[in-house]
Amino acid sequence: MTFDARPLTEPVDPKAVRAFAAEMRARSTSSTSASKVIVIVVAAFIGLVFAMILIPTVALLLAGVSRGGTPFLLLPVLVIAAIVIGGGLLFWFSFRSGRVARYRISRFAAANNMTYEDGIKNPPLPGMIFGVGHSRQSERLVRGHSPRFVEFGNYQYTTGSGKNSTTHKWGYVAVKLDVPLPNIVLDALGNNALFGTNLPASFQKEQRLALEGDFDQYFTLYCPAGYEQDALYLFTPDIMARFIDNAAQLDVEIVDDWMFLYTRREASTLDPNTWAWLFGTVGALITKFDQWARWRDDRLLAEQGRSYTQAQTAATSAPSPGPAHAPATPSLPFAAPAGMLTPPPGVAQQGRRLKRSGRWVWIVIVAVFAISWFWIRTLS
């Protein structure tokens, strides 16, 4: 993967930025455009209301001062005017800086033989963070297509509603794999919160697998029950070393034919050091994916055998066709595959998703602690 960070920091041409913004508006969906129009209309209405109130008030006070009134009457008006003007300027500079940032990142993508997408609603990715909450949005997507598909992006979703709503923000890297693999999660210990994992899901402890060496000092590995040997095949000592050296601060999820790297800060950013870190991490890991492409799930043969047996049973137990001239129930046009050395790519049903556990235990502990503290304070 090439790396040229100059577009992130070099001066930009204002005309090119405006042309880029117009192109992004033209490529945006109708729903996104409608929401932006609503924001602009509301902002214009608020500005018009302030102007209708502020301008006549200032004119009346100036007239009063010219007739001998006290100039201190102007002070509240000037304060309000300063707040309104300052807020407007702050909004404008924030909007402009965001537009320039998107332009810089798009130029960075082009300089590194990648493509740029401004945003996608409800991205169709199977990772754990993409199926939580509502108002899901991926932004500032930088995509590479060789030697395999890689997507760098920022993602956010909202839980709750009204005053109790919370917006959760993530940075992520999505890497396309060659074959589907068991659902495996590496929970990085270096970025955990006070009460444990910072991931939006927790998993049953019976699925936790201890690996050799000092890997457990950096990650907690979860794999589906019965897939322990498969996890050991995938995470050989050399691959574990690469995760420790390059991804110790990133949570990792393998699901279907994707690998996700999660971080609570922006992944698509103007910081060259962040890009160098993520590029180096992806580059170090993808060189080992050829070994993962050879993995096969032997359980698929058993599933296919059961499906074939059920189909044969249904065919032979079908009711009689009735009249003699009616055609007989046809037999299956093929036989069960015999002597297959390896199953086809795929994962058996029991390995496709980890079993999750609720976080009610921590909620109960916190509630008991709060009630106990309240009664101690009350009695004392």
Buried (B, 14 or more C-beta within 10 A) or exposed (E): BEEBBEBBEEEBEEEEBEEBBEEBEEEBEEEBEEEEEEEEEEEEEEBEEBEEEBEEBBEEBBEBBEEEEEEEEBEEBEEBBEEBEEEBEEEEEEEEEEBBBBBBBBBBBBBBEBEBBBBBEEBEBBBBBBEEBEEBBBBBBBBBEEEEEBBBBBBBBBBEEEEEEEEBEBBBBBBBBBBBBBBBBBBBBEBBEEEEBBBBBBBEEEBBBEBEEEBBEBBBBBBBEEBBEBBEEBBEEEBBBBBBEBBBBBBBBBBBBBBBBBBEEBBBBBEBEBBEBBBBBBBBBBEBBEEBEEBBBEBBBEBBEEEBEEEBEEEEEEEEEEEEEEEEEEEEEEEBEEEEEEBEBBBBEBBBBBEEBEEEEEEEEEEEEEEEEEEEEEEE
